[in-house]
Amino acid sequence: MPLEYCIDPAIFALDPGYRRGLIIAGSLANQPSPEALIAQLRGQELKLRGELGEVPVTEHPRIAAWRSIYRSFGARPSDFRSSIEALARRVARGDALPSINALVDIGTIVSLRYLTPVGVHPAPDGGAPLQLRLTVPGDTFLPPDGGPAESPAPGEVVFVQGTCVLTRRWTWRQAAGTLTHLDTTAVYFNIDALSVLPDAALKAASADVAALVQEFCGGVLESAVLDARNPRLGN
């Protein structure tokens, strides 16, 4: 399952301790989430509500760290929430998160378990390497709601393939064409770990994703961690 992937040095200038865990999976049999997986999702929601208690979501250290780093590249966190803050807010107010499919739900469960973003994308079929970097002229984002193409602002953190923006504002919003469907057979999970998340938690989150994927979707899995010392996977 070859995958070319790199993180630009500018990202580590924002957070020198940032790491991105990768789980690359192929030969998958995705499915509507069975009751056992939905039960894990509901259980994780309940556990998070208990952990948060009366403390505002924005004051949890792992959420506050994302709000701080969004400010550092010019994204107001009150206007653009990291994916994990958006999820945690919904859970804290008592919402039951929708079940999408097994692969997507696995990402949501592990996101809530460790309060760190876990996103899943269909694996690309060739093309330019994947890259987490700051915007360059010509970058284009197609919103998932079918709206007109957007040109991200200079200095925004984007996840791209070539000049096609797959995710805006680090973890804020995935593009059209990046959704994982029931017929998706190969994906990669991005597990975003700012400095505030210990290495042990990142390792545990990666292990949990791998175990859940194997249990509910089968497949063949590989894992890696990209950081300032090892920012590249593949050629």
C-alpha positions as CSV (number, residue, x, y, z in Angstrom):
1,M,0.0,0.0,0.0
2,P,2.5,2.7,-1.1
3,L,1.6,6.2,-0.1
4,E,3.8,9.3,-0.6
5,Y,3.2,11.7,2.2
6,C,5.0,14.6,3.9
7,I,4.7,17.4,6.4
8,D,6.2,20.8,5.6
9,P,8.7,22.3,8.0
10,A,6.3,25.3,8.4
11,I,3.9,23.1,10.3
12,F,6.6,22.3,12.9
13,A,7.3,26.0,13.3
14,L,3.8,26.3,14.6
15,D,4.2,23.4,17.0
16,P,7.7,21.7,17.1
17,G,6.2,18.7,18.9
18,Y,3.4,18.0,16.4
19,R,3.0,14.4,15.2
20,R,0.7,12.9,12.7
21,G,-0.1,9.2,13.2
22,L,-1.1,7.3,10.0
23,I,-3.0,4.1,9.7
24,I,-3.0,2.9,6.0
25,A,-5.6,0.2,5.3
26,G,-6.4,-1.8,2.2
27,S,-8.6,-4.8,1.1
28,L,-11.3,-3.5,3.4
29,A,-14.9,-4.5,3.7
30,N,-16.7,-1.4,5.0
31,Q,-20.2,-1.8,6.3
32,P,-23.0,0.0,8.1
33,S,-21.9,0.1,11.7
34,P,-23.2,-3.0,13.6
35,E,-24.8,-2.6,17.0
36,A,-21.6,-3.4,18.7
37,L,-19.8,-0.5,17.1
38,I,-22.6,1.9,17.7
39,A,-22.6,0.8,21.3
40,Q,-19.0,1.8,21.5
41,L,-19.8,5.2,20.0
42,R,-22.7,5.8,22.5
43,G,-20.5,4.6,25.4
44,Q,-17.7,7.0,24.4
45,E,-20.1,9.9,24.2
46,L,-21.3,9.1,27.7
47,K,-17.8,8.7,29.1
48,L,-16.7,12.1,27.6
49,R,-19.7,13.9,29.1
50,G,-18.6,12.5,32.5
51,E,-15.0,13.6,32.0
52,L,-16.0,17.1,31.0
53,G,-18.5,17.5,33.8
54,E,-19.3,21.2,34.2
55,V,-16.0,22.3,32.7
56,P,-16.5,24.2,29.4
57,V,-15.3,22.3,26.4
58,T,-12.9,25.1,25.4
59,E,-11.1,24.8,28.7
60,H,-10.0,21.2,28.3
61,P,-6.3,21.3,27.7
62,R,-6.4,19.3,24.5
63,I,-9.2,21.5,23.0
64,A,-7.5,24.7,24.2
65,A,-4.3,23.7,22.5
66,W,-6.2,23.5,19.1
67,R,-7.8,26.8,19.7
68,S,-4.4,28.3,20.4
69,I,-2.8,26.9,17.3
70,Y,-5.7,28.0,15.1
71,R,-5.1,31.5,16.3
72,S,-1.4,31.2,15.4
73,F,-2.2,30.8,11.7
74,G,-4.9,33.4,11.7
75,A,-8.1,31.2,12.1
76,R,-10.4,32.5,14.8
77,P,-11.4,29.5,16.8
78,S,-14.8,31.0,17.5
79,D,-15.5,31.0,13.7
80,F,-13.6,27.9,12.7
81,R,-13.5,25.0,15.2
82,S,-11.2,22.1,14.9
83,S,-12.9,18.9,14.2
84,I,-12.4,17.6,17.8
85,E,-13.9,20.8,19.3
86,A,-16.9,20.5,17.0
87,L,-17.4,16.9,18.0
88,A,-16.9,17.5,21.8
89,R,-19.3,20.4,21.8
90,R,-22.1,18.3,20.2
91,V,-21.5,15.5,22.8
92,A,-21.3,17.9,25.7
93,R,-24.8,19.3,24.9
94,G,-26.2,15.8,24.8
95,D,-26.4,15.1,21.1
96,A,-26.1,11.5,19.8
97,L,-23.7,11.6,16.9
98,P,-24.9,10.1,13.7
99,S,-23.6,6.7,12.6
100,I,-22.2,7.1,9.1
101,N,-20.5,3.8,8.4
102,A,-18.0,1.6,10.2
103,L,-14.8,3.3,9.0
104,V,-16.1,6.8,9.7
105,D,-17.5,5.8,13.1
106,I,-14.2,4.2,14.1
107,G,-12.5,7.6,13.6
108,T,-15.2,9.3,15.6
109,I,-14.9,6.9,18.5
110,V,-11.1,7.2,18.8
111,S,-11.4,11.0,18.4
112,L,-13.6,11.2,21.4
113,R,-11.6,8.7,23.4
114,Y,-8.4,10.7,23.2
115,L,-9.8,14.2,22.4
116,T,-7.7,14.5,19.3
117,P,-8.7,14.7,15.7
118,V,-8.9,11.4,13.8
119,G,-9.9,11.8,10.2
120,V,-10.3,9.1,7.5
121,H,-9.8,9.6,3.7
122,P,-10.1,7.3,0.8
123,A,-6.6,6.3,-0.4
124,P,-5.6,8.1,-3.6
125,D,-5.1,6.1,-6.8
126,G,-1.8,7.7,-7.8
127,G,-1.2,11.4,-8.3
128,A,0.8,13.9,-6.4
129,P,2.1,13.2,-2.9
130,L,-0.1,14.1,0.1
131,Q,1.1,17.0,2.1
132,L,0.3,19.0,5.2
133,R,1.5,22.6,4.6
134,L,0.6,26.2,4.3
135,T,-1.3,27.5,1.3
136,V,0.3,28.4,-2.0
137,P,-1.1,30.3,-4.9
138,G,-3.4,28.1,-7.0
139,D,-4.7,25.9,-4.1
140,T,-8.4,25.1,-4.6
141,F,-11.0,23.6,-2.2
142,L,-14.3,22.2,-3.3
143,P,-16.8,22.4,-0.4
144,P,-18.6,19.2,0.5
145,D,-22.0,20.9,0.2
146,G,-21.5,21.5,-3.6
147,G,-20.7,25.2,-3.2
148,P,-18.3,27.1,-5.5
149,A,-14.6,26.4,-5.4
150,E,-12.7,28.3,-2.7
151,S,-9.2,29.7,-2.6
152,P,-7.9,29.3,1.0
153,A,-6.3,32.4,2.5
154,P,-2.5,32.8,2.5
155,G,-0.9,31.2,5.5
156,E,-3.7,28.8,6.2
157,V,-2.8,25.2,7.2
158,V,-4.1,22.9,4.5
159,F,-3.9,19.2,3.7
160,V,-3.4,18.7,0.0
161,Q,-2.7,16.5,-3.0
162,G,-0.9,18.8,-5.4
163,T,-3.0,22.0,-5.4
164,C,-6.3,20.1,-4.5
165,V,-7.1,21.0,-0.9
166,L,-8.4,17.9,0.9
167,T,-8.9,19.5,4.3
168,R,-9.0,23.2,5.2
169,R,-7.7,24.8,8.4
170,W,-5.7,21.7,9.5
171,T,-8.7,19.6,10.6
172,W,-11.7,21.9,10.1
173,R,-13.4,20.7,6.9
174,Q,-12.9,18.0,4.4
175,A,-13.5,18.6,0.7
176,A,-16.0,17.1,-1.7
177,G,-14.7,13.8,-3.0
178,T,-12.9,12.9,0.3
179,L,-15.8,11.0,1.9
180,T,-15.6,7.4,2.9
181,H,-18.5,5.3,1.5
182,L,-19.6,1.7,2.0
183,D,-17.8,0.7,-1.2
184,T,-14.5,2.3,-0.1
185,T,-11.9,-0.5,0.1
186,A,-8.7,1.5,0.9
187,V,-8.3,4.4,3.3
188,Y,-5.8,6.2,5.5
189,F,-6.5,7.6,9.0
190,N,-4.8,10.9,10.1
191,I,-4.3,11.1,13.8
192,D,-3.3,14.6,14.7
193,A,-1.3,15.0,17.9
194,L,-0.2,18.5,19.1
195,S,2.5,18.7,21.7
196,V,-0.2,18.5,24.5
197,L,-1.0,14.9,23.5
198,P,1.6,12.5,25.0
199,D,3.3,10.0,22.8
200,A,1.7,7.2,24.8
201,A,-1.8,8.5,23.9
202,L,-0.9,8.8,20.2
203,K,0.4,5.2,20.3
204,A,-2.8,4.0,22.0
205,A,-5.0,5.9,19.6
206,S,-3.2,4.3,16.6
207,A,-3.5,0.9,18.2
208,D,-7.2,1.4,18.8
209,V,-7.9,2.5,15.2
210,A,-6.0,-0.5,13.9
211,A,-7.8,-2.9,16.2
212,L,-11.3,-1.6,15.4
213,V,-10.6,-1.6,11.7
214,Q,-9.4,-5.2,11.8
215,E,-12.4,-6.2,13.9
216,F,-15.1,-4.6,11.9
217,C,-13.7,-4.2,8.3
218,G,-10.8,-6.7,8.1
219,G,-8.1,-5.7,5.6
220,V,-4.4,-5.2,5.6
221,L,-2.9,-2.4,7.7
222,E,0.3,-0.5,8.0
223,S,1.1,2.3,10.4
224,A,3.6,5.2,10.7
225,V,4.2,8.4,12.6
226,L,5.5,11.6,11.0
227,D,7.2,14.2,13.1
228,A,9.8,16.9,12.8
229,R,12.6,14.3,12.6
230,N,10.8,12.0,10.2
231,P,8.4,14.2,8.2
232,R,8.2,12.1,5.1
233,L,6.7,8.7,4.1
234,G,7.6,7.1,0.7
235,N,9.8,8.5,-2.0
